[in-house]
Amino acid sequence: MPDCIIYCKAINNEVDCYWGVGMFYEYSINDKVRVPPEFFGLDINSAVRNILIENYEGKVFRDYGLVVAVTDVEITGDGIIIPGDGAAHYPIKFKVLGYNPQVNNVVRGEITEIVNFGAFIGIGPVEGLVHLSQITNEFISYNKKTSNLVTKDSKKVLKKGDKVISKVSTVSMKNTIRDIKIGLTMRPKGLGKEEWIEKEENDDEEKAKAKASDKKKGKK
């Protein structure tokens, strides 16, 4: 069973982390790599690493999901030249970081774009879409002047850059990052914009205290 980990990336010299239960896994792989003759004059370790990056990163595999990084590359033996090929074949071991989202995974991300039919959320290496109907239980609409989404009754605002917690509702993993489609929802309790969640938790706490206080008064 591969290790489930948190995915982090550097943005403007700051580290931004995205998390999700069962979304990012590290896989150990033993394989052979073909090194063409044009690489023979280069450092063999760099050549092998570059070939693996070209073959794996940014591509979707059935066993690993979307590979976002190749790490810990090690050549484990001598290269063998196969007659009629001309290339050298090296035994290797390495690790890949695979992104493999599943329905009902809970993820933290950032709003990257607001559109009239919903919002796109950056969740690690890809973006997911939360439709207007899946943002909140309130009626919400697109404000053309501000390019934000605003609820009708409470006037809550969702805008680009907001941090949100959502749940994966649909997944379609294709061959490349561009073709991956992920549907998200923020309607269930405990999901949504982080400020909304905090306010809801505080309101629930106040209601619980008021209820407990009323019970005590009733006993007197």
N, C-alpha and C positions, 0 to 999 in steps of 0.2 A: 504494500500500500504506500503510495507516495506521500510526502510530507505536505500538509496544507499550510500555506504561509500567507503573509500580508504582502501586497505589492506596493512598492514605493518608487517614485520617480522624482528626479530633480527638476524643479521649475524655478528659473531665475535665482539660482543658488539656494533655494529652499527645498526641503524634501516634503513632498505631498504624498500621503498614504491613503490607499483605498482598501477597504476590507469587505469580505463577503464569505459566508460559511460555505466551504467546498467550491471556491471559484478558482483559486490559484494553487497549483501543485508543482512540486519539483520532482522531476523524473530522472533516474540514472539510466544511461543507455550505453551498451557495449555494441560496437559496430565496426565497419571498415569504411575508410574514405579513399576515394580515388583522387590522386594528385596528378594533374596533367603535366607534361614536360615543361610547359612555359613557367611553372612554379619552381622548377628544380634549382634555380639560382637564388631563391629567396630563403629566408629562415623557415625551416620546415614547420615549426610550431605555429608561426604566424600564418603560413599558407594553409595549414589544416584548419585553424580557427576561422579564417576568412571563408573557406569553402563551406564549413558547417553553418556559419551565419547566413551565407547565401542560400543554402539548402533548407534551412529550418525557420529562421526568424521571419515573422509576418505571415506565416502560412498555417493552415489549419490541418491537423492530423486527427484521424479517428481515435487514436490511443492517447493523444496528449492535448487535444483541443488546439487553441491558437497559441503558437509558440512565440513568446515575447522576448526571450533571452536565451542565449547559449552560454554556459559557464563551465568552469573546471575541466577544460579540454586537456586530455593527456594521451600521448602516443604510447602504446603499451608494447610495441615490438618493432622489428625492422620492416621497411617497406619491401614489397614484392612486385617485380615487374612481370606482367603477364605477356607472353609472346604474342605479337600481333597487335598489342594495345599501345605500348609505349609509356603509359602512365604507371606511377608507383601506387600500390595499394597498401595502406597502413592500418593496422589494428588500433582502435582507439576506444577510449571511454570518456564520456562527458555527461553534463546535466543540461536539461532544458527546463525553463519555467513555463508551464502551460496554463493558459486561461481557459477554463471550461465551465461556464455558468450553467446552472440548472434552475428549472422552475421552482419558485418559493425561496430561492436564495435572497437574503436581505443584504443590501449594499448601501454604502455611503458614497455620495458623489457630489459633484458641483454642476449647477445649471450652466450649460455652455451656450444655449440659444433658446430664445422664446419665439414661438410662432403662433399663428392664429388657431392652430388645432392642438397645441400642447407645448411641451418643453423637451428639449434634448438634455440628457444628463451624462456627463463624463464619468464613467465607472472604470477606472484603470485604463487599459489600452484601447477601449472602444467607447462608443456612445450608445445609450439606450433612449427610447422615446416613451414618455408618459403622456397619454392622450388627455385632453381636457376632462373627459368623463372619469378619469382615473386619478385626478390630482387631489380632490377633496369631495366630501359629501355635500358641500354647499354648491350653489350655482356659481360658476366662475367663467369669466369672459376675457377676451383679449382687448387691451387698451392700445389703440393705434398711436396715440400721442406719446405715450411713455414706453411702448413696446414691452409692457409688463402684463401679467395675468392678475386679475383682481376679483375677489369673491364679492357677491352682491350684498350680503347682509353684514358680515363682520369686517369687510373691506381689507381682508388680508391680501398681501401683495407677494407675488412670486416673480423674481427678476433674475437676470443673468448674474452669475457669481454666487447665488445663494447655495448654501450647503444643505443637502437634503438626504433623507434616509428613505429608500424605496425597496420594493420587493419585485423580483423577476416574475413576470406572468407568462411570457412567451419567449422562446429561443429558436433561432434559425442560424445554425453554424454553417457557413459556406467556405469556399476555398481561400478567401483573403479577408483582411480586416474590413475592407470597403463593403464586402457583401454580407457581413454578419448583421443580423437584425435581432434586436432585443427589445421586447415590450416590458414596461414597468408599471407598477401601480403604487400610489401613495395613500389610498383611501383607508386601509385598515388602521385601527387604533395603534399608536406608537410609531407611525410612519409620517412622513411629510417634511416640510421645512423645519430645520432644527429649532428655530425660535417658536414655531407653532407647537412642537412637541413639548418643549420646556414649559410653555404657558399652560398647555393642557394638563401636564403633570402637576403644576402648581395649583391649578384650579381644582383638580381632583383631591389634592391634599387638603385644601381649604374646606372643601365640601365634607370630607371625612371628619375633619376636626369639628365642623359645625354640627354634624350628625351626632358625633360622640358627646358634644356639649349638650345637645337637646335631650339625649338619653339620660344624662346625669340630672338635668333639671327635672325631667319627668319622674325620676325616682324620689325626689325630695317632696 
